[in-house]
Amino acid sequence: MRVSEQIDSRVRRALLRVAAAQLGKRIESIVLPVEMLQQLKPSDFPNQWEYEAWQRRNLKLLEAGLLLHPLLPLDKTDTAAQQLRQIIRGALEKPLETGKNNESMQALRSIALSLACRTFDGSVSETSHWADGFPLNLRIYQMLLEACFDVNDETSVIEEVDEVLELVKKTWVVLGMNQMLHDLCFLWILFNRYVVTGQVESDLLFAANNLLMEVEKDAKAMTDPDYSKIISSTLGTILGWAEKRLLAYHNYFHSDNTETMECVVSMVVLSAKIMVEDISHEYHRTRKEIDLARERIMEKLKSSKRSSKNQQNQFPFLSILAQGVSTLAFSEKAIFSPLLKRWHPLAAGVAVATLHSCYGNELKQFVSGIGDLTPDILQVLRAADKLEKDLVQIAVENSVDSEDGGKSIIREMPPYEAESVISNLVKSWITTRLDRLKEWVDRNLQQEVWDPQTNKENFAPSAVEVLRIVDEALEAFFLLPISMHAVLLPDLTTGIDRCILHYISKAKSGCGSQSTFVPSMPVLTRCSTHSKFVGVFKRKEKFQIAQGRKSQVGTTNSNGSLGISQLCCRINTLQHFRIELDVLAKRATSHVRNSESAHLDNVADGMGKAFELSTTACVEGIKQLCEITAYKIVFHDLSHVLWDGLYVGEVSSSRIEPFLLELEQYLEVISLTVHYRVRTRVITEVMKASFDGLLLVLLAGGPPRAFHLQDYETIADDFKSLCDLFWSNGDGLPADLIQKFSTTVSAILPLFHTDTDSLIEQFQYMTLDTYGSSAKSKLPLPPTTGQWNPTEPNTLLRVLCYRSDETAAKFLKKTYNLPKKL
């Protein structure tokens, strides 16, 4: 108690004198400060100053016990109290004479006893109440309890603590104490000593917690209002201190002092239970405390973010924060949740749900400000997704034994939907890339002239640019740090497919079709073998046909980009696309298999259908352009030697040789220009167009042409020369391919060697067979189908129309009244 030996000796001496003077009286009937004042004289002190200090101390004690904190409240009109105040005031100014017969001393004794022995019913008590008023008695008792601690080691309790406590308890009768008040005071002493000594000696806290358990038992039976005030004040202070640590328990506790945390939690719960008398409320309070704890942690982290000078610093911060929260959650699960589970069955679930909410608020604010997709943004979202999976896993594992399997906790964790945000951002990124690709396609097509000489591969430069952008888009897509490449790749490839499809459509547009170049068939006429002006009419009709053909060609070739070289360039371009699209599809499949989505084999396998529309369009486009090229060569570029020249007038003087010579030049251009994989197809189409052209001359060449039976040999020889051109002594097209497509011509040519009567008979038979009995009275005019066939009525009719023979002319005149000229 930090009392020197000299003072201890003096006090002991005074107490012996009091005992001798008050022989037979109990200690509780004595007003001790009055007796101590009288028994000690100035001679008992080293000097007058110490004596006066001693006197003032005892007077103050009297004032506190009888005037300031009396057991029974004082009446304002009580004269004894007023007199005591005057005596004390005077003694503080001038030392009091304490002699036994001194009038002042006798007055002090009388007044002090009268005040100390008051009772509630007005009678005089044998017990004096000079030190049992609240809260003086508690303060004195606490000072006595401090004697339990070692002066030289403030955190240690002395070995004789039990003996000291027994002595201290002897003061209960004077101080008005009991076991319940003792437990409460000693609880406070232990707790306070733990706090003021730096919270290093956990045994003090454990002892305080044990006493708190006793206080809990006492509180159930106690109804005294003063006790309620004391316990409320004491536990309120303890609760405030403990809550402060629990609200930031990650800062105060760790794996080495979990027992201390358990003790603190126990004190919080017990204190709250005593104060509210219902621990059920405390579950809500505990949850609130945990919420506040995470909020404070998050606030500390957010303060670091606010110190960032720009948005760029926020990206790594949120990623780091996600990692920190995940670490915090696993630490919570391993260290604190097992401890807290004693008071809350889903402690870990509550903790991660709160962490999930705190980080979710930050993430929501971050997502609302996202514009374009960047690697930093993806880094944050992936970190958030990983964090959420960690938190949900902890919550589920913690809730295995709960009644609802953790559903209530999971409901409190609304998904971040980071993958959905990533997906939407990537889709937006894809849309931007595709819009840019579409612009490039249109811009390059506007500048494209389809000149095969711009590069050695003879395809359009615009294709190189478009495919370069496509390749860059795919590479950039697979460089995105996401785990859903396989899922989102079809969005990109489908968009690319549409853009390339647009390019292919533009590449084909304006090139015309077969019908664009094939001349329209003239009206059927019959030959006149006796006209003296055949040459004149033939030249006029030839001129009209040529004029009509020129007018048709002019509308097709107005853009200047439909030369054979340009058409070959377009064919090569589509072939180049076809090859490169296959390469891109395989590369994309390889990327998918090597990505985080490699387990999605069905998606990777489905990549074989990537760019399906474009690939199909390339095949179809090549086919169309090959046909257009062939028909343009045969019916447009070579019309002057085919349609306008072949077999016009005398067959022997207008044979096929000029056509073959010029056609060979075109074939040479095709061989040097067109890609080797489609070269055969183009030449084959030219051969088919040549055969069609020959048949059109023979069967729909108009009045300038007429054939005799003897012309068959010449025509057959010309046909053989045409076939030989494409065979080219084995260096050209395969013989079986030539034979396949020359079948129709080979089947029809013998009709030109068949006599007229036989032709008429065949025609009548085939017509009757086609139209039935309705054709017996009058043969109907068979329609022109263009599908030439030796057994088809219209084909037979046309051979008759161009047969320079009187029998044929009469038959056509009689049957159909066909004119001799247009």
C-alpha positions in Angstrom: 0.0 0.0 0.0 3.1 2.1 -0.3 3.1 3.0 3.5 6.5 3.6 5.0 7.6 1.7 8.2 7.6 5.0 10.1 3.9 5.8 9.2 3.0 2.1 9.8 4.5 2.3 13.3 2.7 5.5 14.0 -0.7 4.1 12.8 -0.3 1.0 14.8 0.6 3.0 17.9 -2.5 5.1 17.4 -4.7 2.0 16.9 -3.4 0.5 20.2 -4.3 3.7 22.0 -7.8 3.7 20.5 -8.3 0.1 21.5 -7.2 0.9 25.0 -9.3 4.0 25.3 -12.4 2.3 23.8 -12.0 -1.0 25.6 -15.0 -3.2 25.2 -16.4 -1.4 22.2 -16.7 -3.0 18.8 -14.8 -1.4 15.9 -18.0 -0.7 14.0 -19.2 1.5 16.8 -16.2 3.8 16.7 -15.7 6.8 14.4 -12.1 6.0 13.7 -10.9 9.3 12.2 -12.0 11.1 15.3 -10.2 8.7 17.6 -7.0 8.9 15.4 -7.1 12.7 15.6 -7.2 12.5 19.4 -4.6 9.8 19.9 -1.8 11.2 17.8 0.0 14.4 19.0 2.5 16.7 17.3 5.2 14.9 19.2 4.4 11.7 17.2 5.5 13.3 14.0 8.9 14.4 12.7 7.7 18.0 12.3 4.6 20.2 12.5 3.9 20.1 8.8 3.5 16.3 8.7 1.2 16.5 11.8 -1.0 19.2 10.2 -1.1 17.1 7.0 -2.2 14.1 9.0 -4.9 16.2 10.7 -6.2 17.5 7.5 -6.4 14.0 6.0 -8.5 12.7 8.8 -10.8 15.7 8.7 -11.2 15.2 4.9 -12.1 11.6 5.6 -14.7 12.7 8.0 -16.1 15.2 5.6 -16.3 12.5 2.9 -17.9 9.9 5.1 -20.3 12.0 7.0 -21.1 15.0 4.7 -20.3 14.2 1.1 -21.1 10.5 0.8 -23.1 9.5 3.9 -24.9 6.2 4.1 -28.2 8.1 4.8 -28.9 11.3 2.9 -28.6 14.5 5.0 -31.5 16.8 5.7 -30.6 20.3 4.4 -31.8 21.7 7.7 -29.6 19.3 9.8 -27.7 21.6 12.2 -25.2 18.9 13.1 -24.0 18.7 9.5 -23.7 22.5 9.3 -21.7 22.5 12.6 -19.4 19.8 11.3 -18.7 21.8 8.1 -17.8 24.8 10.3 -15.4 22.8 12.5 -13.7 21.2 9.5 -13.5 24.5 7.7 -11.9 26.2 10.8 -9.5 23.3 11.4 -8.3 23.4 7.8 -7.4 27.1 8.4 -6.0 26.6 11.9 -4.9 23.2 13.4 -7.4 21.7 15.7 -6.6 21.3 19.4 -7.1 17.6 20.0 -6.7 17.4 23.8 -9.1 15.1 25.6 -10.8 17.9 27.4 -10.6 20.4 24.6 -13.9 21.9 23.9 -13.5 21.8 20.1 -12.5 18.2 20.2 -15.4 17.3 22.4 -17.8 19.1 20.0 -16.2 17.3 17.0 -16.7 13.9 18.6 -20.3 14.7 19.6 -21.3 15.9 16.2 -19.5 13.1 14.4 -21.2 10.4 16.5 -24.6 12.0 16.1 -24.2 12.0 12.3 -22.6 8.5 12.1 -25.3 6.8 14.2 -28.3 8.0 12.4 -30.9 5.4 11.2 -33.8 5.4 8.7 -36.4 5.4 11.5 -34.7 8.2 13.5 -33.4 6.1 16.3 -29.8 6.0 17.4 -27.7 3.1 16.2 -24.9 1.4 18.0 -23.1 1.1 14.7 -21.4 4.2 13.3 -21.7 4.7 9.5 -18.8 7.0 8.8 -17.2 4.9 6.0 -20.0 2.8 4.4 -21.6 5.5 2.3 -21.5 4.9 -1.5 -19.1 5.3 -3.3 -16.6 6.2 -0.5 -16.7 2.7 0.8 -15.8 1.3 -2.6 -13.0 3.6 -3.1 -11.5 2.8 0.3 -12.0 -0.9 -0.3 -10.3 -0.7 -3.7 -7.3 0.9 -2.1 -7.1 -1.9 0.4 -7.3 -4.5 -2.4 -4.4 -2.9 -4.1 -2.3 -4.4 -1.3 -2.6 -7.8 -3.1 -0.1 -6.7 -5.7 3.7 -6.7 -5.5 5.1 -3.2 -5.1 8.2 -4.2 -7.2 6.2 -6.0 -9.9 3.0 -4.3 -10.7 1.7 -7.3 -12.7 2.2 -9.9 -10.0 0.1 -10.8 -7.1 1.9 -11.3 -3.8 2.3 -14.8 -2.4 0.3 -13.9 0.7 -2.7 -12.7 -1.2 -5.1 -15.1 0.5 -4.0 -13.8 4.0 -4.2 -10.2 2.8 -7.7 -10.8 1.5 -8.8 -12.3 4.8 -7.6 -9.2 6.6 -9.2 -6.9 4.0 -12.5 -8.7 4.4 -12.4 -7.8 8.1 -13.2 -4.2 7.1 -16.6 -5.2 5.5 -18.4 -4.4 8.7 -17.0 -0.8 8.7 -17.2 -0.2 5.0 -20.6 -1.8 4.5 -19.2 -4.4 2.1 -20.4 -7.9 1.3 -19.3 -10.8 -1.0 -21.1 -9.4 -4.0 -19.5 -6.0 -3.7 -16.2 -7.6 -2.9 -16.4 -9.7 -6.2 -17.3 -6.6 -8.2 -14.5 -4.5 -6.7 -11.9 -7.2 -7.0 -13.0 -7.7 -10.6 -12.4 -4.1 -11.3 -9.0 -4.1 -9.5 -7.8 -7.1 -11.6 -9.1 -5.8 -14.9 -7.8 -2.2 -14.3 -4.4 -3.6 -13.2 -4.2 -5.6 -16.5 -5.0 -2.5 -18.6 -2.8 0.0 -16.8 0.2 -2.3 -16.8 0.2 -2.7 -20.6 -2.1 -5.8 -21.0 0.9 -8.1 -20.8 -0.2 -10.4 -17.9 -3.1 -12.5 -19.3 -3.5 -14.2 -15.9 -5.0 -10.9 -14.5 -7.5 -10.9 -17.3 -8.4 -14.6 -16.8 -8.8 -14.0 -13.1 -11.1 -11.0 -13.9 -13.2 -13.1 -16.2 -13.6 -15.8 -13.5 -14.8 -13.1 -11.1 -17.1 -11.8 -13.8 -18.8 -15.3 -13.9 -19.4 -14.9 -10.1 -20.7 -11.4 -10.6 -23.1 -12.8 -13.2 -24.5 -15.2 -10.5 -24.7 -12.4 -7.9 -26.5 -10.0 -10.2 -29.4 -12.3 -10.7 -30.4 -12.0 -7.1 -29.4 -8.4 -6.4 -32.0 -5.6 -6.5 -30.2 -2.9 -4.7 -30.2 0.3 -6.8 -26.7 1.3 -5.6 -25.4 -2.0 -6.6 -27.0 -1.6 -10.0 -25.3 1.7 -10.5 -21.9 0.2 -9.4 -22.2 -2.8 -11.7 -23.5 -0.8 -14.6 -20.6 1.6 -14.3 -18.0 -1.1 -13.9 -19.3 -3.4 -16.6 -19.9 -0.5 -19.0 -16.2 0.5 -18.7 -15.1 -3.2 -19.2 -17.5 -3.6 -22.1 -16.3 -0.4 -23.8 -12.7 -1.5 -23.5 -13.4 -5.0 -24.8 -15.6 -3.9 -27.7 -12.8 -1.6 -28.9 -10.5 -4.5 -29.2 -13.0 -6.8 -30.7 -14.0 -4.2 -33.3 -10.4 -4.4 -34.5 -9.5 -7.8 -33.2 -7.2 -8.6 -36.2 -5.0 -5.7 -34.9 -5.0 -6.9 -31.3 -5.0 -10.7 -31.6 -3.2 -13.4 -33.5 -2.5 -17.1 -33.4 -0.3 -16.8 -30.3 -2.9 -15.1 -28.1 -6.2 -16.6 -29.1 -6.8 -17.5 -25.4 -6.7 -13.8 -24.5 -9.2 -13.1 -27.3 -11.5 -15.9 -26.1 -11.3 -14.3 -22.6 -12.2 -10.9 -24.0 -15.1 -12.3 -26.0 -16.3 -14.0 -22.9 -16.1 -10.8 -20.9 -18.1 -9.0 -23.6 -20.8 -11.6 -23.7 -21.0 -11.9 -19.9 -21.0 -8.1 -19.4 -23.7 -7.6 -22.0 -25.7 -10.5 -20.6 -25.6 -9.0 -17.1 -26.6 -5.5 -18.3 -29.4 -6.5 -20.7 -30.4 -9.8 -18.9 -30.9 -11.5 -22.3 -28.0 -13.0 -24.3 -30.2 -13.5 -27.3 -29.9 -9.8 -28.1 -26.1 -10.3 -28.0 -26.1 -12.4 -31.2 -27.3 -9.4 -33.1 -24.8 -7.2 -31.2 -22.0 -9.6 -32.0 -22.9 -9.5 -35.7 -22.9 -5.8 -35.6 -19.5 -5.8 -33.9 -18.1 -8.1 -36.6 -19.6 -5.8 -39.3 -18.0 -2.8 -37.7 -14.7 -4.6 -37.4 -14.7 -5.3 -41.1 -15.8 -1.8 -41.9 -12.9 -0.4 -39.9 -10.5 -2.6 -41.6 -11.9 -1.6 -45.0 -11.9 2.0 -44.0 -8.2 1.7 -43.2 -7.6 0.2 -46.6 -9.8 2.8 -48.3 -7.8 5.6 -46.8 -4.8 4.2 -48.6 -6.8 4.3 -51.9 -7.9 7.9 -51.3 -4.3 8.8 -51.1 -3.7 7.6 -54.6 -3.3 10.5 -57.0 -4.9 9.0 -60.0 -7.3 6.3 -61.2 -4.5 4.2 -62.5 -3.3 3.5 -59.0 -6.7 2.2 -58.1 -6.5 -0.8 -60.3 -3.6 -2.6 -58.6 -5.0 -1.4 -55.3 -8.3 -3.2 -55.8 -6.4 -6.4 -56.9 -4.2 -6.1 -53.8 -7.2 -5.5 -51.7 -8.9 -8.6 -53.0 -5.8 -10.7 -52.1 -5.7 -9.0 -48.7 -9.3 -9.7 -48.0 -8.9 -13.3 -49.1 -5.9 -13.7 -46.7 -7.9 -12.1 -44.0 -10.8 -14.5 -44.6 -8.6 -17.6 -44.4 -6.9 -16.2 -41.3 -10.4 -15.7 -39.9 -11.4 -19.3 -40.7 -8.2 -20.8 -39.3 -7.7 -18.7 -36.1 -10.7 -16.8 -35.0 -13.8 -18.6 -36.3 -13.2 -21.8 -34.2 -13.0 -19.5 -31.2 -16.0 -17.4 -32.0 -18.1 -20.4 -32.9 -18.7 -20.9 -29.2 -20.9 -17.8 -29.3 -22.1 -17.8 -32.9 -22.7 -21.1 -34.7 -21.8 -19.6 -38.1 -19.0 -17.3 -37.1 -16.9 -17.9 -40.2 -19.9 -17.5 -42.5 -20.9 -14.2 -40.9 -17.3 -13.0 -41.2 -16.9 -13.8 -44.9 -20.4 -12.5 -45.7 -19.4 -9.2 -44.2 -16.1 -9.2 -46.0 -17.9 -10.0 -49.2 -20.3 -7.1 -48.7 -17.4 -4.6 -47.9 -15.4 -5.6 -51.0 -18.6 -5.7 -53.0 -19.3 -2.0 -52.2 -15.9 -1.1 -53.5 -16.2 -3.3 -56.6 -19.7 -1.9 -57.4 -18.4 1.7 -57.3 -15.4 0.6 -59.5 -17.5 -1.2 -62.1 -19.8 1.8 -62.4 -16.9 3.9 -63.6 -15.5 1.4 -66.2 -15.4 2.5 -69.7 -13.1 0.6 -72.1 -11.6 -2.8 -71.4 -8.0 -2.7 -70.2 -5.7 -5.4 -68.7 -5.8 -3.6 -65.4 -9.6 -3.7 -65.3 -9.5 -7.4 -66.1 -7.0 -7.9 -63.4 -9.3 -6.4 -60.8 -12.3 -8.4 -62.0 -10.5 -11.7 -62.0 -9.2 -10.9 -58.5 -12.7 -10.2 -57.4 -14.0 -13.4 -58.9 -11.3 -15.5 -57.2 -12.0 -13.7 -53.9 -15.7 -14.4 -54.1 -15.1 -18.1 -54.8 -12.8 -18.3 -51.8 -15.4 -16.6 -49.5 -18.2 -18.7 -50.7 -16.2 -21.9 -50.2 -15.4 -20.8 -46.6 -19.1 -20.0 -46.0 -20.3 -23.4 -47.4 -17.7 -25.3 -45.4 -18.6 -23.5 -42.2 -22.3 -24.2 -42.7 -22.2 -27.9 -43.4 -23.8 -28.7 -40.0 -26.3 -25.9 -40.0 -30.0 -26.5 -40.4 -30.3 -24.8 -43.8 -26.9 -25.9 -45.1 -25.7 -22.2 -45.1 -28.4 -20.9 -47.4 -29.1 -18.0 -45.1 -25.5 -16.9 -45.2 -25.2 -17.4 -49.0 -28.3 -15.2 -49.5 -26.4 -12.4 -47.7 -23.7 -12.7 -50.4 -25.2 -11.3 -53.6 -22.9 -12.4 -56.4 -20.3 -9.9 -57.7 -21.1 -11.3 -61.2 -17.5 -10.5 -62.1 -17.6 -13.0 -64.9 -20.7 -11.4 -66.3 -19.1 -8.0 -66.1 -16.0 -9.4 -67.9 -18.2 -11.1 -70.5 -20.0 -7.8 -71.2 -16.8 -5.9 -71.4 -15.2 -8.4 -73.7 -18.4 -8.4 -75.9 -18.2 -4.6 -76.0 -14.5 -4.9 -76.9 -15.4 -7.4 -79.7 -18.1 -5.0 -81.0 -15.6 -2.2 -81.1 -13.1 -4.3 -83.0 -15.7 -5.6 -85.4 -16.9 -2.0 -86.1 -13.3 -1.1 -86.9 -13.0 -4.1 -89.1 -16.2 -3.2 -91.0 -14.8 0.4 -91.6 -11.5 -1.0 -92.9 -13.3 -3.4 -95.2 -15.4 -0.6 -96.7 -12.5 1.8 -96.9 -10.2 -0.7 -98.6 -12.9 -1.8 -101.0 -13.5 1.8 -102.1 -9.8 2.0 -103.0 -9.5 -1.4 -104.5 -8.9 -1.6 -108.3 -8.4 -5.4 -108.5 -5.1 -5.2 -110.2 -3.4 -8.6 -110.1 0.0 -7.0 -110.7 0.1 -5.3 -107.3 1.7 -8.4 -105.7 3.2 -11.6 -106.9 0.3 -13.7 -105.6 -2.0 -11.8 -107.9 -4.7 -11.1 -105.3 -6.1 -7.8 -104.0 -4.1 -5.7 -101.5 -7.3 -5.0 -99.7 -7.5 -8.7 -98.7 -4.0 -8.4 -97.1 -5.2 -5.5 -95.0 -8.4 -7.0 -94.0 -6.8 -10.3 -93.0 -4.1 -8.5 -91.1 -6.7 -6.7 -89.0 -8.6 -10.0 -88.5 -5.4 -11.7 -87.3 -4.6 -8.7 -85.0 -8.1 -8.9 -83.5 -7.8 -12.6 -82.8 -4.3 -12.2 -81.3 -5.5 -9.4 -79.1 -8.5 -11.4 -78.0 -6.4 -14.3 -76.9 -4.0 -12.0 -75.1 -6.9 -10.8 -72.9 -6.3 -12.3 -69.4 -9.7 -14.0 -69.1 -10.9 -17.5 -68.6 -13.7 -17.5 -71.1 -12.0 -17.4 -74.4 -13.8 -20.5 -75.7 -17.2 -19.1 -74.6 -16.8 -15.7 -76.2 -14.7 -16.6 -79.2 -17.8 -17.5 -81.3 -19.0 -13.9 -80.8 -15.8 -12.6 -82.4 -15.5 -15.2 -85.1 -19.2 -14.8 -86.1 -18.7 -11.0 -86.4 -15.5 -11.5 -88.4 -17.4 -14.0 -90.5 -20.0 -11.4 -91.3 -17.4 -8.7 -92.2 -15.6 -11.0 -94.5 -18.9 -12.1 -96.0 -19.5 -8.4 -96.7 -16.1 -8.2 -98.4 -16.9 -11.3 -100.5 -20.3 -9.9 -101.5 -18.6 -6.6 -102.6 -16.0 -8.5 -104.5 -18.7 -10.3 -106.5 -21.0 -7.4 -106.9 -21.2 -5.6 -110.3 -19.6 -8.5 -112.1 -22.8 -9.7 -113.7 -23.8 -13.3 -114.4 -24.0 -15.8 -117.2 -27.2 -14.2 -118.6 -25.4 -10.8 -118.6 -23.1 -11.9 -121.4 -25.1 -14.5 -123.3 -26.9 -12.9 -126.2 -30.6 -13.3 -126.4 -31.9 -15.8 -128.9 -33.4 -14.5 -132.1 -36.9 -15.4 -133.2 -37.1 -18.7 -135.0 -37.1 -18.4 -138.8 -36.8 -20.7 -141.8 -34.0 -20.7 -144.4 -34.7 -19.4 -147.9 -32.4 -21.3 -150.4 -33.6 -19.3 -153.5 -33.2 -15.7 -152.4 -30.9 -13.6 -154.5 -30.3 -11.2 -151.7 -29.1 -13.6 -149.0 -25.8 -11.8 -148.6 -27.4 -8.4 -148.2 -29.8 -9.6 -145.5 -27.1 -11.5 -143.7 -24.9 -8.5 -143.4 -27.8 -6.3 -142.2 -28.9 -8.9 -139.7 -25.3 -9.3 -138.5 -25.0 -5.6 -138.0 -28.2 -5.5 -136.0 -27.1 -8.4 -133.8 -23.8 -6.8 -133.2 -25.4 -3.5 -132.4 -27.7 -5.1 -129.9 -24.9 -7.0 -128.2 -22.8 -3.8 -127.9 -25.6 -2.0 -126.1 -25.8 -4.9 -123.6 -22.1 -5.0 -122.9 -21.8 -1.3 -122.4 -24.0 -1.4 -119.3 -21.9 -4.1 -117.7 -18.4 -2.8 -118.3 -19.1 0.8 -117.2 -17.0 0.6 -114.0 -13.8 -0.3 -115.8 -12.9 -3.1 -113.3 -14.3 -6.0 -115.2 -11.4 -6.9 -117.4 -10.3 -10.5 -117.4 -7.3 -9.7 -115.2 -9.5 -8.0 -112.7 -11.8 -11.0 -112.6 -8.9 -13.3 -112.1 -7.7 -11.1 -109.3 -11.1 -11.3 -107.6 -11.0 -15.1 -108.0 -7.5 -15.2 -106.5 -8.6 -13.0 -103.6 -11.5 -15.3 -102.7 -9.2 -18.3 -102.9 -6.7 -16.5 -100.6 -9.5 -15.8 -98.1 -10.5 -19.4 -98.3 -7.0 -20.6 -97.4 -6.3 -18.0 -94.7 -9.7 -18.5 -93.0 -8.8 -22.2 -92.6 -5.5 -21.2 -91.1 -7.2 -18.7 -88.8 -9.7 -21.3 -87.6 -7.0 -23.8 -86.8 -5.0 -21.1 -85.0 -8.0 -20.1 -83.0 -8.7 -23.8 -82.1 -5.1 -24.1 -80.9 -5.4 -21.0 -78.8 -8.6 -22.3 -77.2 -7.0 -25.7 -76.4 -4.0 -23.9 -74.8 -6.1 -21.4 -72.8 -7.8 -21.7 -69.4 -10.8 -23.0 -71.2 -9.0 -26.0 -72.5 -11.4 -28.3 -70.6 -14.2 -27.1 -73.0 -13.3 -29.6 -75.7 -16.7 -29.4 -77.2 -16.2 -25.7 -77.8 -12.8 -26.2 -79.2 -14.1 -28.9 -81.5 -16.8 -26.6 -82.6 -14.2 -24.1 -83.9 -14.0 -26.3 -87.0 -17.2 -24.4 -88.1 -15.6 -21.0 -87.6 -16.0 -18.7 -90.5 -18.4 -21.2 -92.1 -20.4 -18.5 -93.9 -17.4 -16.8 -95.4 -15.8 -20.1 -96.4 -19.0 -21.2 -98.1 -19.4 -17.8 -99.7 -15.8 -18.1 -101.0 -16.5 -21.4 -102.6 -19.7 -20.1 -104.1 -18.1 -16.8 -105.1 -15.2 -18.5 -106.8 -17.7 -20.7 -108.7 -19.8 -17.6 -109.8 -16.7 -15.6 -110.8 -15.3 -18.5 -112.8 -18.5 -18.8 -114.7 -18.7 -15.0 -115.2 -15.1 -14.9 -116.4 -15.7 -17.8 -118.8 -18.9 -16.3 -120.3 -17.4 -12.8 -120.5 -14.5 -14.2 -122.5 -16.6 -16.3 -124.8 -19.7 -14.2 -125.3 -18.3 -10.7 -124.8 -14.6 -10.4 -125.4 -14.7 -12.9 -128.3 -18.2 -12.2 -129.6 -16.7 -10.7 -132.8 -15.1 -14.0 -133.7 -17.8 -16.3 -132.2 -21.3 -14.8 -132.3 -20.7 -12.3 -135.0 -18.3 -14.4 -137.1 -18.5 -18.1 -136.7 -20.4 -19.8 -139.6 -21.9 -16.5 -140.8 -22.5 -16.9 -144.5 -20.6 -19.9 -145.9 -19.5 -22.4 -143.2 -16.2 -23.2 -145.0 -15.2 -19.5 -145.1 -16.1 -18.6 -141.4 -14.6 -21.4 -139.4 -13.6 -21.5 -135.7 -9.9 -20.9 -136.2 -10.0 -17.1 -135.4 -11.9 -17.8 -132.2 -9.4 -20.5 -131.1 -6.5 -18.2 -131.7 -7.8 -15.4 -129.5 -9.2 -17.8 -126.9 -5.8 -19.3 -126.6 -4.4 -15.9 -125.6 -7.0 -15.6 -122.8 -6.2 -19.1 -121.6 -2.6 -18.1 -121.3 -3.5 -15.1 -119.3 -5.6 -17.3 -117.0 -2.8 -19.8 -116.6 -0.3 -17.1 -115.6 -2.7 -15.2 -113.3 -5.1 -17.5 -111.5 -4.1 -19.4 -108.4 -3.1 -22.9 -109.2 -5.8 -24.4 -107.0 -8.6 -22.8 -109.0 -6.9 -22.5 -112.4 -8.4 -25.8 -113.7 -11.8 -24.7 -112.6 -11.6 -21.4 -114.5 -10.4 -23.1 -117.7 -13.0 -25.8 -117.3 -15.7 -23.1 -117.1 -14.2 -21.4 -120.2 -14.4 -24.7 -122.0 -18.0 -25.2 -121.0 -18.8 -21.7 -122.1 -17.1 -22.4 -125.5 -19.2 -25.5 -125.9 -22.3 -23.5 -125.0 -21.3 -20.8 -127.5 -20.8 -23.3 -130.3 -24.3 -24.8 -129.6 -25.8 -21.3 -129.5 -24.3 -20.5 -132.9 -25.5 -23.8 -134.3 -29.0 -23.7 -132.8 -29.8 -20.0 -132.3 -27.4 -18.2 -134.6 -30.2 -16.3 -136.4 -30.9 -15.9 -140.2 -27.2 -15.1 -141.1 -26.5 -18.8 -140.6 -27.7 -21.9 -142.6 -26.2 -25.3 -142.7 -26.1 -28.0 -145.4 -25.7 -31.7 -144.7 -22.1 -31.5 -146.1 -21.2 -28.8 -143.5 -21.3 -31.5 -140.8 -17.7 -32.6 -141.5 -16.4 -29.0 -141.1 -18.4 -28.4 -137.9 -17.2 -31.7 -136.4 -13.7 -30.9 -137.3 -14.0 -27.4 -135.7 -15.4 -29.0 -132.6 -12.5 -31.4 -132.4 -10.1 -28.4 -132.8 -11.9 -26.7 -129.9 -11.5 -29.8 -127.7 -7.9 -30.2 -128.7 -7.2 -26.6 -127.6 -8.2 -27.5 -124.1 -6.5 -30.9 -124.1 -3.3 -29.2 -125.4 -1.6 -32.5 -126.2 -2.0 -33.7 -122.6 -0.8 -30.5 -120.9 -4.2 -29.0 -120.6 -7.4 -30.4 -119.1 -7.8 -34.1 -118.5 -9.4 -36.0 -121.5 -12.1 -37.4 -119.3 -13.1 -34.0 -118.1 -13.3 -32.7 -121.7 -15.3 -35.7 -122.7 -17.7 -35.2 -119.7 -18.6 -31.6 -120.6 -18.6 -32.2 -124.4 -21.2 -34.9 -124.3 -24.1 -32.6 -125.2 -22.3 -31.2 -128.3 -21.2 -34.6 -129.3 -24.8 -35.9 -129.1 -26.3 -33.0 -131.0 -23.7 -32.7 -133.9 -25.0 -35.9 -135.7 -28.3 -34.2 -136.2 -26.6 -31.9 -138.7 -25.6 -35.1 -140.6 -29.1 -36.5 -140.5 -31.3 -36.1 -143.6 -34.2 -33.7 -143.4 -37.0 -36.3 -143.7 -35.6 -38.3 -140.8 -35.3 -35.1 -138.8 -38.9 -34.2 -139.5 -40.0 -37.7 -138.5 -38.0 -37.6 -135.3 -39.4 -34.1 -134.5 -43.0 -35.2 -135.0 -42.5 -38.4 -133.0 -40.9 -36.6 -130.1 -43.5 -33.8 -130.1 -46.4 -36.3 -130.1 -44.6 -38.3 -127.3 -44.2 -35.1 -125.3 -47.7 -33.6 -125.8 -49.8 -36.7 -126.3 -53.0 -37.0 -128.5 -53.6 -33.3 -128.3 -50.7 -32.8 -130.8 -52.2 -35.0 -133.5 -54.4 -32.4 -135.1 -51.7 -29.7 -135.0 -48.2 -29.9 -133.7 -47.6 -27.3 -131.0 -44.5 -25.1 -131.1 -42.1 -26.5 -128.4 -40.9 -23.8 -126.0 -37.2 -22.9 -125.9 -35.7 -24.3 -122.7 -32.0 -23.9 -123.5 -31.4 -27.5 -122.4 -30.2 -28.8 -125.7 -30.8 -32.5 -126.3 -31.0 -34.6 -129.5 -34.3 -36.0 -128.4 -35.8 -32.7 -127.2 -38.4 -31.3 -129.6 -37.1 -27.7 -129.5 -33.5 -28.8 -130.3 -34.8 -30.8 -133.3 -36.9 -27.9 -134.5 -33.9 -25.6 -134.4 -31.8 -27.9 -136.5 -34.6 -27.9 -139.1 -34.8 -24.0 -138.9 -31.1 -23.7 -139.8 -31.2 -26.5 -142.4 -30.7 -25.0 -145.9 -33.1 -27.4 -147.5 -36.4 -26.9 -149.3 -38.1 -29.8 -147.5 -37.3 -28.3 -144.2 -38.5 -24.8 -145.3 -41.8 -26.2 -146.5 -42.4 -28.2 -143.4 -41.7 -25.1 -141.2 -43.9 -22.9 -143.4 -46.8 -25.4 -143.4 -46.5 -26.4 -139.7 -45.7 -23.1 -138.0 -45.7 -20.5 -140.7 -42.2 -19.3 -139.7 -40.9 -16.3 -141.6 -37.8 -16.4 -143.7 -36.2 -13.4 -142.0 -36.5 -11.4 -138.7 
